[in-house]
Amino acid sequence: ECPYYIIVVHPRKNILSVMSSMLNKLPMIRSLLQRTIPGRRPLSTAASTATNTTAVPDYLLSAPATQITQFSSGLRVASESIPGSKTATVGVWIDAGSRYETPANNGAAHFLEHMAFKGTPRRSQYDLEVEIENMGGHLNAYTSREQTVYFAKVFENDVGRAMDILADILLRSKLDPLAVGRERSVILREMEEVNKNNEELVLDHLHATAFQGSGLGRTILGPESNIRKLTRDDLRAYIETHYLAPRMVIAGAGAVDHAKLCDLAEHYFGGLKVELNKEEIESDAVCLDEGKFLGGEVRIHFNSDPMAHMALAFEGASWTSEYAYPLMLLQTIIGSYDRLSGGGKSLTSQLCYDVAANELANSISTFNTCYKDTGLFGLYAVVEREKTHAFMQCITNNLAQLVNYVTEEDVERAKIALKATMLMGLDGNTNVCEDIGRQLLTYGRRMTPAEIFHRIEELTVEDVRAAAYKVFHDKDHAMAAIGGLEGLPSYEWIRNNSC
């Protein structure tokens, strides 16, 4: 009644791809795999094993496998070789962003992103720019609330040089005090541009009120006071405390040989620090707080502004939550609308149809932002100031109805749209590389497109309604609004009408 199976898996092969042909024959192993893979969804039928091939196109089943190797230091190397590709994207994904900063060093991760390209002991800024240009390559970086990413797009034969450059700018940046001083003005000008973008400004205020007092509530750029006072030592301390081997993933896609990428990673990143000592953990440079949703609101009223820019959000789901995929479908069902792009009364989303038919907003978009331990689910809208009350009444009515009135037709339509979005998001080496790096940091593994298709396909109306109930029913919300707001209902009104 309890047979034993011995499975030998090559250390550089993805265990899911190795076992896929065995699972249909071994029900016990299939059951065990369902229970042990991190992030497996327990909701109703959506918990079916991802290797079940129902409704998964053949071209997804034959897609290249992602090979993953973990070094003894904890550093992970993951790659996907794409047949016929002559270019490659390689990069470093770091589990470090603004949420891990303290009030004292908030903005350090983004500041380092700027300083990384200003030269190293081996390469001046000019040498770096010329080397990349002569390769016909592209070097870039970005910082988010939970991740910092540096990547390069190069020809097949230049992957080794790209890894050399990435290691050089990440681990040996000069951080020259004079260059640090010059870059302050650049970042301050960037902050001015961000503050002119109403959507970015509103969403920053939304995070600040939703996650008050925690790392997720801080902005990526940091406050102006920090930008003016951060020093070379502050930036170096951030590198020492956050650029650790277990928190880094070397990812590659395209014309990449996994064994060679592992050798390059060992050569250039083999000396990474593995862990922090007690003194470093307790220092002012480290923030490891929980992302706790508190709700609240921020209203910044301008009498002269004819428009209201607003975001209304509820606590969403983490990346590995059982509600993550149902909320992706719910986001697609609610949809988006822009008066300039048409649609109007032909829109399938009931909320967007109501907004368009009654001309309640210039635009509306739904967002579903996932973090490690929480999330934000909500809407951003641009509304004429005299219509804010009618618009909010329309929004709260529609959100309340989603708990009971999502239909089979809504769900099936959203599944098709979500699958299409997923596939388009994997178009090109850089997008695939980004997907690999992000998933290894968030899930600890790479979910294949076939697995994602299957997870989407197995969702039911009940799953989506359950997610809507969890997010909207009798829950506090967070709101941020800027502009003409005199008609915007109170927090209590919105709270009582969105149940």
Salt bridges, closest charged atoms under 4 A:
GLU80 OE1 - ARG446 NH1 2.93
ASP95 OD2 - LYS372 NZ 2.48
GLU131 OE1 - ARG123 NE 2.63
GLU131 OE2 - ARG161 NH2 3.72
GLU146 OE2 - ARG99 NH1 2.70
ASP158 OD1 - ARG161 NH1 3.70
ASP164 OD1 - ARG122 NH1 2.84
ASP164 OD2 - ARG123 NH2 3.06
ASP168 OD2 - ARG123 NH1 2.81
ASP168 OD1 - ARG172 NE 3.20
GLU183 OE2 - HIS114 ND1 2.88
GLU183 OE1 - LYS118 NZ 3.53
GLU190 OE2 - HIS110 NE2 3.13
GLU190 OE1 - HIS114 NE2 2.95
GLU193 OE2 - LYS196 NZ 3.51
ASP204 OD1 - ARG145 NH2 3.14
GLU224 OE2 - ARG228 NH2 2.84
GLU280 OE2 - LYS273 NZ 2.50
GLU297 OE2 - ARG299 NE 3.12
ASP373 OD1 - ARG99 NH1 3.15
GLU384 OE2 - ARG339 NH1 3.56
GLU384 OE1 - LYS387 NZ 3.97
GLU409 OE2 - ARG413 NH2 2.93
ASP410 OD1 - ARG413 NH1 3.54
GLU412 OE2 - LYS415 NZ 3.29
ASP435 OD1 - ARG438 NH2 2.83
ASP435 OD2 - ARG446 NE 2.91
GLU451 OE2 - ARG445 NH2 2.76
GLU451 OE2 - ARG455 NE 3.13
GLU457 OE1 - LYS419 NZ 2.37
ASP474 OD1 - ARG495 NH1 3.07
ASP476 OD1 - ARG495 NE 2.77
GLU486 OE1 - HIS301 NE2 3.91
GLU486 OE1 - ARG385 NH2 2.65
